[in-house]
Amino acid sequence: MIPEWLTTLAAAGSAALVNAASTDVWQAARERFARLLGRGDPGRTEAAARRLDDLHRVVREPGNERELAEARRAWRLRLQDLLEEHPDAVGELRSAIAELPPPPPASAAAIRQDNRAYDHGTVNAVVNGDLTVHPTRPAASDG
């Protein structure tokens, strides 16, 4: 079983890669990740490059959130497999991620949050933060 920190690293790599596919650093990212995934084998490198080209096409299509989510999942799994088969690739993946631009912050319109309090409770929520629920007792006149 792959350690949790490698799964987290693979997820970070996937998110960075999918984000890079819509930026001006795409060609450099494509070449770097194709080499990383190819591990020196020209056939594997070419296959990775074709998959990266498919990713680039998906990212460029507007209104395809489902396909983007699937692409993130697929690339996370590919990177997990890479790290499981080649633990020596950890440093290369970290370096590749560090060279990519950070993902843009989520816009307020893209954040959906549903906070509800019941039985006289209070809900305090912070976007991208912690959720705190403070139950309160009903006032004497309420009960």
C-alpha positions as CSV (number, residue, x, y, z in Angstrom):
1,M,0.0,0.0,0.0
2,I,1.3,3.4,-0.9
3,P,2.0,5.8,2.1
4,E,-0.5,8.6,2.6
5,W,2.2,11.3,2.0
6,L,2.9,9.8,-1.5
7,T,-0.8,9.9,-2.3
8,T,-0.8,13.6,-1.2
9,L,2.2,14.3,-3.3
10,A,0.6,12.6,-6.3
11,A,-2.6,14.7,-5.7
12,A,-0.5,17.9,-5.6
13,G,1.3,16.9,-8.8
14,S,-2.0,16.2,-10.5
15,A,-3.5,19.5,-9.4
16,A,-0.4,21.5,-10.5
17,L,-0.3,19.6,-13.8
18,V,-4.0,20.2,-14.7
19,N,-3.6,23.9,-13.7
20,A,-0.4,24.3,-15.8
21,A,-2.3,22.9,-18.9
22,S,-4.1,26.3,-19.1
23,T,-1.1,28.5,-18.6
24,D,1.8,29.7,-20.7
25,V,4.2,27.3,-19.0
26,W,2.4,24.3,-20.5
27,Q,5.0,23.2,-23.1
28,A,7.8,23.1,-20.5
29,A,5.5,21.3,-18.0
30,R,4.5,18.8,-20.7
31,E,8.1,18.0,-21.6
32,R,9.1,17.7,-17.9
33,F,6.2,15.4,-17.0
34,A,6.7,13.3,-20.1
35,R,10.3,12.7,-19.2
36,L,9.4,12.1,-15.6
37,L,6.8,9.5,-16.5
38,G,8.9,8.0,-19.3
39,R,11.8,7.2,-16.9
40,G,14.2,7.1,-19.8
41,D,12.1,4.8,-22.0
42,P,11.3,6.6,-25.3
43,G,8.1,4.6,-25.8
44,R,6.8,5.4,-22.3
45,T,7.9,9.0,-22.8
46,E,5.9,9.3,-26.1
47,A,2.8,7.6,-24.5
48,A,3.0,10.1,-21.6
49,A,3.3,13.0,-24.0
50,R,0.1,11.8,-25.9
51,R,-1.8,11.6,-22.6
52,L,-0.5,15.1,-21.7
53,D,-1.7,16.4,-25.1
54,D,-5.2,14.9,-24.3
55,L,-5.1,16.7,-20.9
56,H,-4.3,20.0,-22.7
57,R,-7.3,19.5,-25.0
58,V,-9.7,18.8,-22.1
59,V,-8.5,21.9,-20.1
60,R,-9.0,24.1,-23.1
61,E,-12.7,23.1,-23.5
62,P,-15.0,25.5,-21.7
63,G,-17.6,24.2,-19.2
64,N,-16.2,20.7,-18.7
65,E,-15.9,20.5,-14.9
66,R,-16.7,16.8,-14.9
67,E,-14.0,16.1,-17.4
68,L,-11.5,18.2,-15.4
69,A,-12.3,16.4,-12.2
70,E,-11.8,13.1,-14.0
71,A,-8.5,14.3,-15.4
72,R,-7.3,15.3,-12.0
73,R,-8.2,11.8,-10.7
74,A,-6.6,10.0,-13.6
75,W,-3.4,12.0,-13.3
76,R,-3.3,11.5,-9.5
77,L,-3.5,7.7,-10.1
78,R,-0.8,7.8,-12.8
79,L,1.5,9.8,-10.5
80,Q,0.7,7.4,-7.6
81,D,1.6,4.4,-9.8
82,L,4.8,6.2,-10.8
83,L,5.8,6.8,-7.2
84,E,5.0,3.3,-6.1
85,E,7.0,1.8,-9.0
86,H,9.8,4.3,-8.8
87,P,10.3,5.8,-5.3
88,D,13.4,7.6,-6.6
89,A,11.0,9.8,-8.6
90,V,9.8,11.7,-5.5
91,G,12.4,14.4,-5.7
92,E,11.8,14.9,-9.5
93,L,8.1,15.2,-8.9
94,R,8.5,17.7,-6.1
95,S,10.9,19.7,-8.3
96,A,8.4,19.6,-11.2
97,I,5.6,20.8,-9.0
98,A,7.8,23.6,-7.6
99,E,8.4,25.0,-11.1
100,L,4.7,25.3,-11.9
101,P,2.6,28.3,-11.1
102,P,0.3,27.9,-8.1
103,P,-3.3,27.3,-8.8
104,P,-5.5,30.4,-8.8
105,P,-7.5,31.0,-5.7
106,A,-11.1,29.8,-5.8
107,S,-13.5,32.7,-6.7
108,A,-16.3,33.4,-4.3
109,A,-18.7,32.3,-7.0
110,A,-17.1,28.9,-7.2
111,I,-17.3,28.3,-3.4
112,R,-20.5,26.7,-2.3
113,Q,-21.1,26.5,1.3
114,D,-24.2,25.4,3.2
115,N,-24.1,26.1,6.9
116,R,-27.2,25.4,9.0
117,A,-27.8,25.6,12.7
118,Y,-30.7,23.7,14.4
119,D,-32.2,23.8,17.8
120,H,-31.0,27.3,18.6
121,G,-27.4,26.6,17.6
122,T,-25.0,29.0,16.0
123,V,-22.7,28.2,13.1
124,N,-19.6,30.1,12.4
125,A,-17.7,29.2,9.2
126,V,-14.6,30.5,7.5
127,V,-14.1,29.8,3.8
128,N,-11.0,27.5,3.6
129,G,-10.9,27.4,7.4
130,D,-12.5,25.7,10.3
131,L,-16.2,25.2,11.0
132,T,-17.2,25.8,14.6
133,V,-20.6,24.8,15.9
134,H,-21.8,26.2,19.2
135,P,-24.9,24.6,20.6
136,T,-26.9,26.9,22.8
137,R,-29.7,26.2,25.3
138,P,-33.1,27.6,24.5
139,A,-34.1,30.7,26.4
140,A,-36.5,30.2,29.3
141,S,-39.3,31.7,27.3
142,D,-38.6,29.3,24.4
143,G,-39.3,26.1,26.3
